[in-house]
């Protein structure tokens, strides 16, 4: 069902979440103009959304320049989301032990659409190691963790995932 036809779908909420999703790890603050460019939303809409998200603590305005960074209210949401993954807590000690004993990085991730999202990473002392952390999002089809996930799927699930990957990488 398309979102425009779905009476249960709240477009304003979706747009606010699009603004939050426009931020990338390791980046500084973003202006409304940059947020509008990344989301494809009108600048006036982004301005109202960033104002509201700032009032709620999900964005924080930096200085007088009108730029925004992610706010502390998102930490509570992220922490609550991570706490819901019991496998992460159970796997972390084993992952750490394996990483140190074998001088490798070990990561745990879940699929989200055509991406993988890291839940846990244990690094070894090796000079070359995974530099991604909890919450990092990487493409399924072009990363080691994504390809390992894909290879480990039962044949029927792999086949079912192919149209989603084809749509994402169409024209690439």
Chimera marker file (.cmm) of the C-alpha trace (Angstrom):
<marker_set name="trace">
<marker id="1" x="0.000" y="0.000" z="0.000" r="1" g="1" b="0" radius="0.5"/>
<marker id="2" x="1.391" y="3.410" z="-0.877" r="1" g="1" b="0" radius="0.5"/>
<marker id="3" x="1.885" y="5.869" z="1.974" r="1" g="1" b="0" radius="0.5"/>
<marker id="4" x="-0.348" y="8.496" z="0.353" r="1" g="1" b="0" radius="0.5"/>
<marker id="5" x="-3.272" y="6.053" z="0.426" r="1" g="1" b="0" radius="0.5"/>
<marker id="6" x="-2.604" y="4.716" z="3.929" r="1" g="1" b="0" radius="0.5"/>
<marker id="7" x="-4.926" y="6.510" z="6.359" r="1" g="1" b="0" radius="0.5"/>
<marker id="8" x="-2.851" y="5.312" z="9.327" r="1" g="1" b="0" radius="0.5"/>
<marker id="9" x="0.369" y="6.885" z="7.964" r="1" g="1" b="0" radius="0.5"/>
<marker id="10" x="1.314" y="10.219" z="9.609" r="1" g="1" b="0" radius="0.5"/>
<marker id="11" x="3.219" y="12.183" z="6.975" r="1" g="1" b="0" radius="0.5"/>
<marker id="12" x="4.395" y="14.923" z="9.372" r="1" g="1" b="0" radius="0.5"/>
<marker id="13" x="5.955" y="12.334" z="11.671" r="1" g="1" b="0" radius="0.5"/>
<marker id="14" x="7.638" y="10.620" z="8.723" r="1" g="1" b="0" radius="0.5"/>
<marker id="15" x="9.082" y="13.942" z="7.592" r="1" g="1" b="0" radius="0.5"/>
<marker id="16" x="10.441" y="14.677" z="11.057" r="1" g="1" b="0" radius="0.5"/>
<marker id="17" x="12.113" y="11.282" z="11.129" r="1" g="1" b="0" radius="0.5"/>
<marker id="18" x="13.558" y="11.954" z="7.666" r="1" g="1" b="0" radius="0.5"/>
<marker id="19" x="15.199" y="15.087" z="9.068" r="1" g="1" b="0" radius="0.5"/>
<marker id="20" x="16.738" y="13.081" z="11.927" r="1" g="1" b="0" radius="0.5"/>
<marker id="21" x="17.904" y="10.357" z="9.522" r="1" g="1" b="0" radius="0.5"/>
<marker id="22" x="19.710" y="12.961" z="7.391" r="1" g="1" b="0" radius="0.5"/>
<marker id="23" x="22.507" y="13.185" z="9.977" r="1" g="1" b="0" radius="0.5"/>
<marker id="24" x="25.512" y="10.927" z="9.463" r="1" g="1" b="0" radius="0.5"/>
<marker id="25" x="28.087" y="9.693" z="11.978" r="1" g="1" b="0" radius="0.5"/>
<marker id="26" x="31.129" y="11.900" z="12.350" r="1" g="1" b="0" radius="0.5"/>
<marker id="27" x="29.586" y="14.985" z="10.761" r="1" g="1" b="0" radius="0.5"/>
<marker id="28" x="29.235" y="18.385" z="12.320" r="1" g="1" b="0" radius="0.5"/>
<marker id="29" x="26.108" y="20.465" z="12.546" r="1" g="1" b="0" radius="0.5"/>
<marker id="30" x="23.813" y="20.866" z="9.523" r="1" g="1" b="0" radius="0.5"/>
<marker id="31" x="21.853" y="23.879" z="8.334" r="1" g="1" b="0" radius="0.5"/>
<marker id="32" x="18.186" y="23.800" z="7.334" r="1" g="1" b="0" radius="0.5"/>
<marker id="33" x="19.329" y="24.247" z="3.737" r="1" g="1" b="0" radius="0.5"/>
<marker id="34" x="21.522" y="21.128" z="3.925" r="1" g="1" b="0" radius="0.5"/>
<marker id="35" x="18.745" y="19.186" z="5.669" r="1" g="1" b="0" radius="0.5"/>
<marker id="36" x="16.315" y="20.230" z="2.922" r="1" g="1" b="0" radius="0.5"/>
<marker id="37" x="18.777" y="19.094" z="0.258" r="1" g="1" b="0" radius="0.5"/>
<marker id="38" x="19.324" y="15.711" z="1.909" r="1" g="1" b="0" radius="0.5"/>
<marker id="39" x="15.656" y="15.003" z="2.571" r="1" g="1" b="0" radius="0.5"/>
<marker id="40" x="14.145" y="16.554" z="-0.538" r="1" g="1" b="0" radius="0.5"/>
<marker id="41" x="11.695" y="18.450" z="1.665" r="1" g="1" b="0" radius="0.5"/>
<marker id="42" x="10.927" y="22.159" z="1.185" r="1" g="1" b="0" radius="0.5"/>
<marker id="43" x="13.154" y="24.437" z="3.283" r="1" g="1" b="0" radius="0.5"/>
<marker id="44" x="10.116" y="25.965" z="5.009" r="1" g="1" b="0" radius="0.5"/>
<marker id="45" x="8.984" y="22.481" z="6.082" r="1" g="1" b="0" radius="0.5"/>
<marker id="46" x="12.466" y="21.629" z="7.320" r="1" g="1" b="0" radius="0.5"/>
<marker id="47" x="12.587" y="24.902" z="9.286" r="1" g="1" b="0" radius="0.5"/>
<marker id="48" x="9.340" y="24.070" z="11.098" r="1" g="1" b="0" radius="0.5"/>
<marker id="49" x="10.429" y="20.489" z="11.727" r="1" g="1" b="0" radius="0.5"/>
<marker id="50" x="13.868" y="21.486" z="13.031" r="1" g="1" b="0" radius="0.5"/>
<marker id="51" x="12.230" y="24.060" z="15.326" r="1" g="1" b="0" radius="0.5"/>
<marker id="52" x="9.860" y="21.412" z="16.731" r="1" g="1" b="0" radius="0.5"/>
<marker id="53" x="12.586" y="18.777" z="17.051" r="1" g="1" b="0" radius="0.5"/>
<marker id="54" x="14.768" y="21.312" z="18.891" r="1" g="1" b="0" radius="0.5"/>
<marker id="55" x="11.945" y="22.171" z="21.306" r="1" g="1" b="0" radius="0.5"/>
<marker id="56" x="11.578" y="18.431" z="22.048" r="1" g="1" b="0" radius="0.5"/>
<marker id="57" x="15.327" y="17.890" z="22.517" r="1" g="1" b="0" radius="0.5"/>
<marker id="58" x="15.840" y="15.687" z="19.448" r="1" g="1" b="0" radius="0.5"/>
<marker id="59" x="17.915" y="18.413" z="17.776" r="1" g="1" b="0" radius="0.5"/>
<marker id="60" x="20.190" y="20.967" z="19.368" r="1" g="1" b="0" radius="0.5"/>
<marker id="61" x="20.979" y="24.322" z="17.792" r="1" g="1" b="0" radius="0.5"/>
<marker id="62" x="24.642" y="25.251" z="17.622" r="1" g="1" b="0" radius="0.5"/>
<marker id="63" x="25.471" y="28.875" z="18.255" r="1" g="1" b="0" radius="0.5"/>
<marker id="64" x="23.751" y="31.653" z="16.352" r="1" g="1" b="0" radius="0.5"/>
<marker id="65" x="24.460" y="30.181" z="12.919" r="1" g="1" b="0" radius="0.5"/>
<marker id="66" x="21.204" y="28.261" z="12.674" r="1" g="1" b="0" radius="0.5"/>
<marker id="67" x="22.900" y="24.886" z="12.403" r="1" g="1" b="0" radius="0.5"/>
<marker id="68" x="21.677" y="21.775" z="14.157" r="1" g="1" b="0" radius="0.5"/>
<marker id="69" x="23.151" y="18.619" z="15.605" r="1" g="1" b="0" radius="0.5"/>
<marker id="70" x="21.394" y="15.598" z="17.047" r="1" g="1" b="0" radius="0.5"/>
<marker id="71" x="20.104" y="16.199" z="20.559" r="1" g="1" b="0" radius="0.5"/>
<marker id="72" x="20.415" y="14.210" z="23.739" r="1" g="1" b="0" radius="0.5"/>
<marker id="73" x="16.784" y="13.034" z="23.635" r="1" g="1" b="0" radius="0.5"/>
<marker id="74" x="17.868" y="10.648" z="20.875" r="1" g="1" b="0" radius="0.5"/>
<marker id="75" x="20.276" y="8.921" z="23.280" r="1" g="1" b="0" radius="0.5"/>
<marker id="76" x="17.355" y="7.805" z="25.422" r="1" g="1" b="0" radius="0.5"/>
<marker id="77" x="15.589" y="6.379" z="22.368" r="1" g="1" b="0" radius="0.5"/>
<marker id="78" x="18.749" y="4.675" z="21.123" r="1" g="1" b="0" radius="0.5"/>
<marker id="79" x="19.512" y="3.263" z="24.544" r="1" g="1" b="0" radius="0.5"/>
<marker id="80" x="15.983" y="1.898" z="24.866" r="1" g="1" b="0" radius="0.5"/>
<marker id="81" x="16.216" y="0.356" z="21.396" r="1" g="1" b="0" radius="0.5"/>
<marker id="82" x="19.552" y="-1.340" z="22.134" r="1" g="1" b="0" radius="0.5"/>
<marker id="83" x="18.301" y="-2.659" z="25.472" r="1" g="1" b="0" radius="0.5"/>
<marker id="84" x="15.611" y="-4.548" z="23.573" r="1" g="1" b="0" radius="0.5"/>
<marker id="85" x="18.184" y="-6.779" z="21.869" r="1" g="1" b="0" radius="0.5"/>
<marker id="86" x="18.986" y="-9.454" z="24.460" r="1" g="1" b="0" radius="0.5"/>
<marker id="87" x="21.245" y="-11.311" z="22.015" r="1" g="1" b="0" radius="0.5"/>
<marker id="88" x="23.612" y="-8.337" z="22.041" r="1" g="1" b="0" radius="0.5"/>
<marker id="89" x="24.241" y="-8.603" z="25.791" r="1" g="1" b="0" radius="0.5"/>
<marker id="90" x="24.628" y="-12.373" z="25.608" r="1" g="1" b="0" radius="0.5"/>
<marker id="91" x="26.973" y="-12.253" z="22.613" r="1" g="1" b="0" radius="0.5"/>
<marker id="92" x="29.231" y="-9.365" z="23.699" r="1" g="1" b="0" radius="0.5"/>
<marker id="93" x="31.458" y="-11.305" z="26.157" r="1" g="1" b="0" radius="0.5"/>
<marker id="94" x="31.940" y="-14.140" z="23.655" r="1" g="1" b="0" radius="0.5"/>
<marker id="95" x="32.654" y="-11.684" z="20.858" r="1" g="1" b="0" radius="0.5"/>
<marker id="96" x="35.224" y="-9.849" z="22.992" r="1" g="1" b="0" radius="0.5"/>
<marker id="97" x="36.950" y="-13.093" z="23.965" r="1" g="1" b="0" radius="0.5"/>
<marker id="98" x="37.113" y="-14.266" z="20.339" r="1" g="1" b="0" radius="0.5"/>
<marker id="99" x="38.363" y="-10.874" z="19.092" r="1" g="1" b="0" radius="0.5"/>
<marker id="100" x="41.215" y="-10.775" z="21.594" r="1" g="1" b="0" radius="0.5"/>
<marker id="101" x="42.191" y="-14.432" z="21.211" r="1" g="1" b="0" radius="0.5"/>
<marker id="102" x="42.295" y="-14.245" z="17.403" r="1" g="1" b="0" radius="0.5"/>
<marker id="103" x="43.415" y="-10.637" z="16.927" r="1" g="1" b="0" radius="0.5"/>
<marker id="104" x="40.383" y="-9.776" z="14.769" r="1" g="1" b="0" radius="0.5"/>
<marker id="105" x="37.328" y="-7.554" z="14.968" r="1" g="1" b="0" radius="0.5"/>
<marker id="106" x="33.980" y="-9.205" z="15.588" r="1" g="1" b="0" radius="0.5"/>
<marker id="107" x="30.692" y="-7.461" z="14.869" r="1" g="1" b="0" radius="0.5"/>
<marker id="108" x="27.004" y="-8.165" z="15.308" r="1" g="1" b="0" radius="0.5"/>
<marker id="109" x="24.493" y="-6.463" z="13.028" r="1" g="1" b="0" radius="0.5"/>
<marker id="110" x="20.865" y="-6.730" z="11.964" r="1" g="1" b="0" radius="0.5"/>
<marker id="111" x="19.334" y="-6.077" z="8.562" r="1" g="1" b="0" radius="0.5"/>
<marker id="112" x="17.222" y="-2.963" z="8.168" r="1" g="1" b="0" radius="0.5"/>
<marker id="113" x="15.879" y="-2.873" z="4.620" r="1" g="1" b="0" radius="0.5"/>
<marker id="114" x="18.875" y="-3.002" z="2.288" r="1" g="1" b="0" radius="0.5"/>
<marker id="115" x="21.306" y="-1.969" z="5.051" r="1" g="1" b="0" radius="0.5"/>
<marker id="116" x="22.958" y="-3.597" z="8.015" r="1" g="1" b="0" radius="0.5"/>
<marker id="117" x="22.940" y="-1.774" z="11.367" r="1" g="1" b="0" radius="0.5"/>
<marker id="118" x="25.723" y="-2.556" z="13.844" r="1" g="1" b="0" radius="0.5"/>
<marker id="119" x="24.547" y="-3.584" z="17.317" r="1" g="1" b="0" radius="0.5"/>
<marker id="120" x="27.945" y="-4.430" z="18.783" r="1" g="1" b="0" radius="0.5"/>
<marker id="121" x="31.590" y="-4.403" z="17.708" r="1" g="1" b="0" radius="0.5"/>
<marker id="122" x="34.538" y="-5.828" z="19.616" r="1" g="1" b="0" radius="0.5"/>
<marker id="123" x="37.933" y="-4.752" z="18.339" r="1" g="1" b="0" radius="0.5"/>
<marker id="124" x="41.246" y="-6.483" z="18.753" r="1" g="1" b="0" radius="0.5"/>
<marker id="125" x="44.641" y="-4.827" z="19.001" r="1" g="1" b="0" radius="0.5"/>
<marker id="126" x="45.189" y="-5.428" z="15.264" r="1" g="1" b="0" radius="0.5"/>
<marker id="127" x="46.316" y="-2.418" z="13.249" r="1" g="1" b="0" radius="0.5"/>
<marker id="128" x="43.520" y="-2.961" z="10.748" r="1" g="1" b="0" radius="0.5"/>
<marker id="129" x="40.108" y="-3.322" z="12.330" r="1" g="1" b="0" radius="0.5"/>
<marker id="130" x="36.494" y="-2.359" z="11.842" r="1" g="1" b="0" radius="0.5"/>
<marker id="131" x="36.086" y="1.319" z="12.738" r="1" g="1" b="0" radius="0.5"/>
<marker id="132" x="32.286" y="1.238" z="12.819" r="1" g="1" b="0" radius="0.5"/>
<marker id="133" x="30.417" y="1.426" z="16.097" r="1" g="1" b="0" radius="0.5"/>
<marker id="134" x="26.989" y="0.671" z="17.492" r="1" g="1" b="0" radius="0.5"/>
<marker id="135" x="24.316" y="2.268" z="15.320" r="1" g="1" b="0" radius="0.5"/>
<marker id="136" x="26.479" y="2.513" z="12.201" r="1" g="1" b="0" radius="0.5"/>
<marker id="137" x="24.563" y="1.726" z="9.026" r="1" g="1" b="0" radius="0.5"/>
<marker id="138" x="26.258" y="0.097" z="6.027" r="1" g="1" b="0" radius="0.5"/>
<marker id="139" x="24.940" y="-1.252" z="2.708" r="1" g="1" b="0" radius="0.5"/>
<marker id="140" x="24.076" y="-4.939" z="2.702" r="1" g="1" b="0" radius="0.5"/>
<marker id="141" x="25.322" y="-5.695" z="-0.803" r="1" g="1" b="0" radius="0.5"/>
<marker id="142" x="28.735" y="-4.029" z="-0.666" r="1" g="1" b="0" radius="0.5"/>
<marker id="143" x="30.101" y="-4.789" z="2.808" r="1" g="1" b="0" radius="0.5"/>
<marker id="144" x="31.574" y="-7.904" z="4.382" r="1" g="1" b="0" radius="0.5"/>
<marker id="145" x="28.971" y="-8.033" z="7.149" r="1" g="1" b="0" radius="0.5"/>
<marker id="146" x="26.144" y="-7.588" z="4.644" r="1" g="1" b="0" radius="0.5"/>
<marker id="147" x="27.477" y="-10.217" z="2.292" r="1" g="1" b="0" radius="0.5"/>
<marker id="148" x="27.987" y="-12.648" z="5.174" r="1" g="1" b="0" radius="0.5"/>
<marker id="149" x="24.381" y="-12.062" z="6.220" r="1" g="1" b="0" radius="0.5"/>
<marker id="150" x="23.149" y="-12.608" z="2.669" r="1" g="1" b="0" radius="0.5"/>
<marker id="151" x="25.229" y="-15.784" z="2.243" r="1" g="1" b="0" radius="0.5"/>
<marker id="152" x="23.878" y="-17.194" z="5.502" r="1" g="1" b="0" radius="0.5"/>
<marker id="153" x="20.234" y="-16.781" z="4.506" r="1" g="1" b="0" radius="0.5"/>
<marker id="154" x="18.204" y="-19.797" z="3.435" r="1" g="1" b="0" radius="0.5"/>
<marker id="155" x="17.797" y="-19.829" z="-0.382" r="1" g="1" b="0" radius="0.5"/>
<marker id="156" x="14.137" y="-18.734" z="-0.248" r="1" g="1" b="0" radius="0.5"/>
<marker id="157" x="14.952" y="-15.689" z="1.905" r="1" g="1" b="0" radius="0.5"/>
<marker id="158" x="17.868" y="-14.761" z="-0.367" r="1" g="1" b="0" radius="0.5"/>
<marker id="159" x="15.564" y="-14.892" z="-3.382" r="1" g="1" b="0" radius="0.5"/>
<marker id="160" x="12.955" y="-12.759" z="-1.578" r="1" g="1" b="0" radius="0.5"/>
<marker id="161" x="15.599" y="-10.117" z="-0.779" r="1" g="1" b="0" radius="0.5"/>
<marker id="162" x="16.885" y="-9.777" z="-4.361" r="1" g="1" b="0" radius="0.5"/>
<marker id="163" x="14.135" y="-7.388" z="-5.582" r="1" g="1" b="0" radius="0.5"/>
<marker id="164" x="14.850" y="-4.980" z="-2.706" r="1" g="1" b="0" radius="0.5"/>
<marker id="165" x="18.565" y="-5.007" z="-3.516" r="1" g="1" b="0" radius="0.5"/>
<marker id="166" x="17.877" y="-4.603" z="-7.232" r="1" g="1" b="0" radius="0.5"/>
<marker id="167" x="15.720" y="-1.548" z="-6.507" r="1" g="1" b="0" radius="0.5"/>
<marker id="168" x="18.405" y="0.046" z="-4.319" r="1" g="1" b="0" radius="0.5"/>
<marker id="169" x="21.249" y="-0.564" z="-6.765" r="1" g="1" b="0" radius="0.5"/>
<marker id="170" x="19.354" y="0.123" z="-9.968" r="1" g="1" b="0" radius="0.5"/>
<marker id="171" x="21.563" y="2.293" z="-12.169" r="1" g="1" b="0" radius="0.5"/>
<marker id="172" x="24.685" y="1.872" z="-9.995" r="1" g="1" b="0" radius="0.5"/>
<link id1="1" id2="2" r="1" g="1" b="0" radius="0.2"/>
<link id1="2" id2="3" r="1" g="1" b="0" radius="0.2"/>
<link id1="3" id2="4" r="1" g="1" b="0" radius="0.2"/>
<link id1="4" id2="5" r="1" g="1" b="0" radius="0.2"/>
<link id1="5" id2="6" r="1" g="1" b="0" radius="0.2"/>
<link id1="6" id2="7" r="1" g="1" b="0" radius="0.2"/>
<link id1="7" id2="8" r="1" g="1" b="0" radius="0.2"/>
<link id1="8" id2="9" r="1" g="1" b="0" radius="0.2"/>
<link id1="9" id2="10" r="1" g="1" b="0" radius="0.2"/>
<link id1="10" id2="11" r="1" g="1" b="0" radius="0.2"/>
<link id1="11" id2="12" r="1" g="1" b="0" radius="0.2"/>
<link id1="12" id2="13" r="1" g="1" b="0" radius="0.2"/>
<link id1="13" id2="14" r="1" g="1" b="0" radius="0.2"/>
<link id1="14" id2="15" r="1" g="1" b="0" radius="0.2"/>
<link id1="15" id2="16" r="1" g="1" b="0" radius="0.2"/>
<link id1="16" id2="17" r="1" g="1" b="0" radius="0.2"/>
<link id1="17" id2="18" r="1" g="1" b="0" radius="0.2"/>
<link id1="18" id2="19" r="1" g="1" b="0" radius="0.2"/>
<link id1="19" id2="20" r="1" g="1" b="0" radius="0.2"/>
<link id1="20" id2="21" r="1" g="1" b="0" radius="0.2"/>
<link id1="21" id2="22" r="1" g="1" b="0" radius="0.2"/>
<link id1="22" id2="23" r="1" g="1" b="0" radius="0.2"/>
<link id1="23" id2="24" r="1" g="1" b="0" radius="0.2"/>
<link id1="24" id2="25" r="1" g="1" b="0" radius="0.2"/>
<link id1="25" id2="26" r="1" g="1" b="0" radius="0.2"/>
<link id1="26" id2="27" r="1" g="1" b="0" radius="0.2"/>
<link id1="27" id2="28" r="1" g="1" b="0" radius="0.2"/>
<link id1="28" id2="29" r="1" g="1" b="0" radius="0.2"/>
<link id1="29" id2="30" r="1" g="1" b="0" radius="0.2"/>
<link id1="30" id2="31" r="1" g="1" b="0" radius="0.2"/>
<link id1="31" id2="32" r="1" g="1" b="0" radius="0.2"/>
<link id1="32" id2="33" r="1" g="1" b="0" radius="0.2"/>
<link id1="33" id2="34" r="1" g="1" b="0" radius="0.2"/>
<link id1="34" id2="35" r="1" g="1" b="0" radius="0.2"/>
<link id1="35" id2="36" r="1" g="1" b="0" radius="0.2"/>
<link id1="36" id2="37" r="1" g="1" b="0" radius="0.2"/>
<link id1="37" id2="38" r="1" g="1" b="0" radius="0.2"/>
<link id1="38" id2="39" r="1" g="1" b="0" radius="0.2"/>
<link id1="39" id2="40" r="1" g="1" b="0" radius="0.2"/>
<link id1="40" id2="41" r="1" g="1" b="0" radius="0.2"/>
<link id1="41" id2="42" r="1" g="1" b="0" radius="0.2"/>
<link id1="42" id2="43" r="1" g="1" b="0" radius="0.2"/>
<link id1="43" id2="44" r="1" g="1" b="0" radius="0.2"/>
<link id1="44" id2="45" r="1" g="1" b="0" radius="0.2"/>
<link id1="45" id2="46" r="1" g="1" b="0" radius="0.2"/>
<link id1="46" id2="47" r="1" g="1" b="0" radius="0.2"/>
<link id1="47" id2="48" r="1" g="1" b="0" radius="0.2"/>
<link id1="48" id2="49" r="1" g="1" b="0" radius="0.2"/>
<link id1="49" id2="50" r="1" g="1" b="0" radius="0.2"/>
<link id1="50" id2="51" r="1" g="1" b="0" radius="0.2"/>
<link id1="51" id2="52" r="1" g="1" b="0" radius="0.2"/>
<link id1="52" id2="53" r="1" g="1" b="0" radius="0.2"/>
<link id1="53" id2="54" r="1" g="1" b="0" radius="0.2"/>
<link id1="54" id2="55" r="1" g="1" b="0" radius="0.2"/>
<link id1="55" id2="56" r="1" g="1" b="0" radius="0.2"/>
<link id1="56" id2="57" r="1" g="1" b="0" radius="0.2"/>
<link id1="57" id2="58" r="1" g="1" b="0" radius="0.2"/>
<link id1="58" id2="59" r="1" g="1" b="0" radius="0.2"/>
<link id1="59" id2="60" r="1" g="1" b="0" radius="0.2"/>
<link id1="60" id2="61" r="1" g="1" b="0" radius="0.2"/>
<link id1="61" id2="62" r="1" g="1" b="0" radius="0.2"/>
<link id1="62" id2="63" r="1" g="1" b="0" radius="0.2"/>
<link id1="63" id2="64" r="1" g="1" b="0" radius="0.2"/>
<link id1="64" id2="65" r="1" g="1" b="0" radius="0.2"/>
<link id1="65" id2="66" r="1" g="1" b="0" radius="0.2"/>
<link id1="66" id2="67" r="1" g="1" b="0" radius="0.2"/>
<link id1="67" id2="68" r="1" g="1" b="0" radius="0.2"/>
<link id1="68" id2="69" r="1" g="1" b="0" radius="0.2"/>
<link id1="69" id2="70" r="1" g="1" b="0" radius="0.2"/>
<link id1="70" id2="71" r="1" g="1" b="0" radius="0.2"/>
<link id1="71" id2="72" r="1" g="1" b="0" radius="0.2"/>
<link id1="72" id2="73" r="1" g="1" b="0" radius="0.2"/>
<link id1="73" id2="74" r="1" g="1" b="0" radius="0.2"/>
<link id1="74" id2="75" r="1" g="1" b="0" radius="0.2"/>
<link id1="75" id2="76" r="1" g="1" b="0" radius="0.2"/>
<link id1="76" id2="77" r="1" g="1" b="0" radius="0.2"/>
<link id1="77" id2="78" r="1" g="1" b="0" radius="0.2"/>
<link id1="78" id2="79" r="1" g="1" b="0" radius="0.2"/>
<link id1="79" id2="80" r="1" g="1" b="0" radius="0.2"/>
<link id1="80" id2="81" r="1" g="1" b="0" radius="0.2"/>
<link id1="81" id2="82" r="1" g="1" b="0" radius="0.2"/>
<link id1="82" id2="83" r="1" g="1" b="0" radius="0.2"/>
<link id1="83" id2="84" r="1" g="1" b="0" radius="0.2"/>
<link id1="84" id2="85" r="1" g="1" b="0" radius="0.2"/>
<link id1="85" id2="86" r="1" g="1" b="0" radius="0.2"/>
<link id1="86" id2="87" r="1" g="1" b="0" radius="0.2"/>
<link id1="87" id2="88" r="1" g="1" b="0" radius="0.2"/>
<link id1="88" id2="89" r="1" g="1" b="0" radius="0.2"/>
<link id1="89" id2="90" r="1" g="1" b="0" radius="0.2"/>
<link id1="90" id2="91" r="1" g="1" b="0" radius="0.2"/>
<link id1="91" id2="92" r="1" g="1" b="0" radius="0.2"/>
<link id1="92" id2="93" r="1" g="1" b="0" radius="0.2"/>
<link id1="93" id2="94" r="1" g="1" b="0" radius="0.2"/>
<link id1="94" id2="95" r="1" g="1" b="0" radius="0.2"/>
<link id1="95" id2="96" r="1" g="1" b="0" radius="0.2"/>
<link id1="96" id2="97" r="1" g="1" b="0" radius="0.2"/>
<link id1="97" id2="98" r="1" g="1" b="0" radius="0.2"/>
<link id1="98" id2="99" r="1" g="1" b="0" radius="0.2"/>
<link id1="99" id2="100" r="1" g="1" b="0" radius="0.2"/>
<link id1="100" id2="101" r="1" g="1" b="0" radius="0.2"/>
<link id1="101" id2="102" r="1" g="1" b="0" radius="0.2"/>
<link id1="102" id2="103" r="1" g="1" b="0" radius="0.2"/>
<link id1="103" id2="104" r="1" g="1" b="0" radius="0.2"/>
<link id1="104" id2="105" r="1" g="1" b="0" radius="0.2"/>
<link id1="105" id2="106" r="1" g="1" b="0" radius="0.2"/>
<link id1="106" id2="107" r="1" g="1" b="0" radius="0.2"/>
<link id1="107" id2="108" r="1" g="1" b="0" radius="0.2"/>
<link id1="108" id2="109" r="1" g="1" b="0" radius="0.2"/>
<link id1="109" id2="110" r="1" g="1" b="0" radius="0.2"/>
<link id1="110" id2="111" r="1" g="1" b="0" radius="0.2"/>
<link id1="111" id2="112" r="1" g="1" b="0" radius="0.2"/>
<link id1="112" id2="113" r="1" g="1" b="0" radius="0.2"/>
<link id1="113" id2="114" r="1" g="1" b="0" radius="0.2"/>
<link id1="114" id2="115" r="1" g="1" b="0" radius="0.2"/>
<link id1="115" id2="116" r="1" g="1" b="0" radius="0.2"/>
<link id1="116" id2="117" r="1" g="1" b="0" radius="0.2"/>
<link id1="117" id2="118" r="1" g="1" b="0" radius="0.2"/>
<link id1="118" id2="119" r="1" g="1" b="0" radius="0.2"/>
<link id1="119" id2="120" r="1" g="1" b="0" radius="0.2"/>
<link id1="120" id2="121" r="1" g="1" b="0" radius="0.2"/>
<link id1="121" id2="122" r="1" g="1" b="0" radius="0.2"/>
<link id1="122" id2="123" r="1" g="1" b="0" radius="0.2"/>
<link id1="123" id2="124" r="1" g="1" b="0" radius="0.2"/>
<link id1="124" id2="125" r="1" g="1" b="0" radius="0.2"/>
<link id1="125" id2="126" r="1" g="1" b="0" radius="0.2"/>
<link id1="126" id2="127" r="1" g="1" b="0" radius="0.2"/>
<link id1="127" id2="128" r="1" g="1" b="0" radius="0.2"/>
<link id1="128" id2="129" r="1" g="1" b="0" radius="0.2"/>
<link id1="129" id2="130" r="1" g="1" b="0" radius="0.2"/>
<link id1="130" id2="131" r="1" g="1" b="0" radius="0.2"/>
<link id1="131" id2="132" r="1" g="1" b="0" radius="0.2"/>
<link id1="132" id2="133" r="1" g="1" b="0" radius="0.2"/>
<link id1="133" id2="134" r="1" g="1" b="0" radius="0.2"/>
<link id1="134" id2="135" r="1" g="1" b="0" radius="0.2"/>
<link id1="135" id2="136" r="1" g="1" b="0" radius="0.2"/>
<link id1="136" id2="137" r="1" g="1" b="0" radius="0.2"/>
<link id1="137" id2="138" r="1" g="1" b="0" radius="0.2"/>
<link id1="138" id2="139" r="1" g="1" b="0" radius="0.2"/>
<link id1="139" id2="140" r="1" g="1" b="0" radius="0.2"/>
<link id1="140" id2="141" r="1" g="1" b="0" radius="0.2"/>
<link id1="141" id2="142" r="1" g="1" b="0" radius="0.2"/>
<link id1="142" id2="143" r="1" g="1" b="0" radius="0.2"/>
<link id1="143" id2="144" r="1" g="1" b="0" radius="0.2"/>
<link id1="144" id2="145" r="1" g="1" b="0" radius="0.2"/>
<link id1="145" id2="146" r="1" g="1" b="0" radius="0.2"/>
<link id1="146" id2="147" r="1" g="1" b="0" radius="0.2"/>
<link id1="147" id2="148" r="1" g="1" b="0" radius="0.2"/>
<link id1="148" id2="149" r="1" g="1" b="0" radius="0.2"/>
<link id1="149" id2="150" r="1" g="1" b="0" radius="0.2"/>
<link id1="150" id2="151" r="1" g="1" b="0" radius="0.2"/>
<link id1="151" id2="152" r="1" g="1" b="0" radius="0.2"/>
<link id1="152" id2="153" r="1" g="1" b="0" radius="0.2"/>
<link id1="153" id2="154" r="1" g="1" b="0" radius="0.2"/>
<link id1="154" id2="155" r="1" g="1" b="0" radius="0.2"/>
<link id1="155" id2="156" r="1" g="1" b="0" radius="0.2"/>
<link id1="156" id2="157" r="1" g="1" b="0" radius="0.2"/>
<link id1="157" id2="158" r="1" g="1" b="0" radius="0.2"/>
<link id1="158" id2="159" r="1" g="1" b="0" radius="0.2"/>
<link id1="159" id2="160" r="1" g="1" b="0" radius="0.2"/>
<link id1="160" id2="161" r="1" g="1" b="0" radius="0.2"/>
<link id1="161" id2="162" r="1" g="1" b="0" radius="0.2"/>
<link id1="162" id2="163" r="1" g="1" b="0" radius="0.2"/>
<link id1="163" id2="164" r="1" g="1" b="0" radius="0.2"/>
<link id1="164" id2="165" r="1" g="1" b="0" radius="0.2"/>
<link id1="165" id2="166" r="1" g="1" b="0" radius="0.2"/>
<link id1="166" id2="167" r="1" g="1" b="0" radius="0.2"/>
<link id1="167" id2="168" r="1" g="1" b="0" radius="0.2"/>
<link id1="168" id2="169" r="1" g="1" b="0" radius="0.2"/>
<link id1="169" id2="170" r="1" g="1" b="0" radius="0.2"/>
<link id1="170" id2="171" r="1" g="1" b="0" radius="0.2"/>
<link id1="171" id2="172" r="1" g="1" b="0" radius="0.2"/>
</marker_set>
